């Protein structure tokens, strides 16, 4: 008589019928039931043994932690306004209620309901045919009175201004002149002299100099002091210069100034003029530029994105045997064009920096390659290794970026969120737990 082949089910301790994966054997059913009962009792005793219980709990927690780590971030879109008011945004607690607010152009939006408040007299702008008077916005306590102010960068090469927080009083914020000509399409607010206060890195497109502007040092002061990095009029001094970064290019512990066709080496005192320029082709016309050891070989590589065409890249630093350096371009993505704003931050909490960018909608009023394609927003998940990868994750298809992107925890839940301002409006993407 043909017998079914059986094996023990490791979950129940009972006999189970079916095909044996490795070996099969025949067994008397009564013997099976006896040993099955004994096996089940052994399992119960083992499960309640303290050492086994602790090991079981550790494994469960480890699996839960792994699932949490591997879970892809999800975002909820908040539309603060769909009107074109700025191509930048900033995040700070404007009214001192402990909640980060969002500033963009002539407005600040009060958390958590995002009620708009006017900073100055608003102006109407056409998204399809014109530009705003606010290309980038930064938050900083300029006069050190304990209240955050707004730094507004307008049309490249035009005067920049900052607006003094009115400390919850009615009326517009007081406007102060910052500098008469702030050029480059990606000026950055960074601490250049190491005093803990954010300075403005840009060019003076009228006097054709590369400069940085030191934020007021004395509390109550409103003067931004200029320091000249280079007076070579042919290097990165046009008002529409694309690409700017700030990082230690040569490993000497001092941060240098990076442009697409080279970098200025910081002297011991960054206030000294005549920084040494190292000419090298680093990138095409791009947005913000970042340094990071992408391939894990011990030196810093460069990351950039195309301002008006297709392309997001990392540029590998290659050290030759004779000590010379060269740079090899690697494409990260060309899924969309006009990635005029680029942020680098750890989005998924794995300890590695990811990229956040998207399309600057109508950057040249539809005239750029791909200018009429959807205004997408993406984050690129970084996977390190000898063959590093960035995995694209689309967040949205009707917002994009402006001239910069803000990554910051908006709702104080410990997760980084994303804020953008552009011709599609002002949007806050809340990362969900």
C-alpha positions, 0 to 999 in steps of 0.5 A: 500500500502506498503511504503518504510521506510525512514530516514534522511541522516546526510550528505546531509539532504535529505531523504534516503531509506533503512533499519533503524538501530534502529527505523523506521517510515512512513512520508509524502514526502512533509513534509520530503522535507520541513523539509529537506530544513530547516535542510540543511539551519540550517546545513549551518548556524551552519557550519559557526558559529565561535565556530563550525568552530573552533571546526571543525578545531581542530577535523581535526587537531587532526585526522591528527595528530593521523594518522601521529602518527599511521603511521608505519615508512617506510625505504629506503635502501642505499647500501654504499658497498656490500663488507665485510669491517667491522662489525660495523659502526659510524656516524659523520660529518667527513669533517665539511660540516654539513652533517653526514657521515658514517665510517666503517673499513678502509673507511669513506663515504661522505654524501649525495652521499656516496663517499668512502674515505680511512682512512687506507690501506684497506684489503680484507676479506672473508665473508664466512671463516674469519673476519675483523680487525674492529669489532666495530667502534666509532666516537669521537674527541679523541684529542679535535682538533674539528675534529671527529676521528675513534675509531676501535675495532678489534678482541676481546682481540687484541689491539685497535686503533684510527685514527686521522682525517686528516682535509680534507687533502689527505692521510691516517689518522694517527694511534694511539695505544689506548690499548693493549688488549680490550676484551668483544664482546660488548665494549661500548663507554660511559661517565663513569666519567661524564666529558662529554667525551666518555670513553671505557668500556671493559675488559683487557683479557691479565691481566684478569681485568674488566676496563674502559679507560678514553679518553684523558682529555687534548686537544692535548693529546693522552693517554687513562688512565686505571682504574680497576673496578675488578681484579677478573680474573673469572668474565667477563674477557675472551676476548670472553665474551658476554654481557655488559651494563652501567646503574643505577642498584640500583637507587643511581644515579650512573651508574653501569657496567652490565654483564650477571652474575651480576653487579658491583656497582659504587663507588662515584668516578668511578676511584676508584678500587674494585667495589662491585660485585653483583652476579645474573643470568641476561641473557644468552650470549648476546649483548648490555644490557639495563635498562628500566622500561618495566612493569611500576612498578617503577623499572628498568628491563633488555633487552638483545638479544642472540649473537649466538642463538635464543632469544630477552628477557626482564628480569623482576625485582621482589622485594620479601617481604623480600627485596630480588630481583629475575629476570624473563625472558620474551621472546620478539622474537625468529624469527631469531638467532644471534642478536649480535647487539642491539640498543634501541631508539624511532623509531616511535616518540611515546615517548617510546624506541623501539628495533632495531636488526637483524641477524649478518650474518655468526657470526660463519661462518654459524655454529650457530643455524639458521646460514644459514637463511636470514640476516634480520633487524627488529625494535620492536615497544614497547607497554607499559602496565602491559602486555608490548609488542614488535610488530615486523616490518621487515625492510630488509632481506638481511643486518642484523646487526654487533656487534652493530647498530647505530640509528641516524638522518643521513639526518637531517630531524628529523627522526631516521635512521639506519646504520649497517656494517657487512659481507653483507656490509655497509647499511644505512636505511633512514626513510621516511617522 
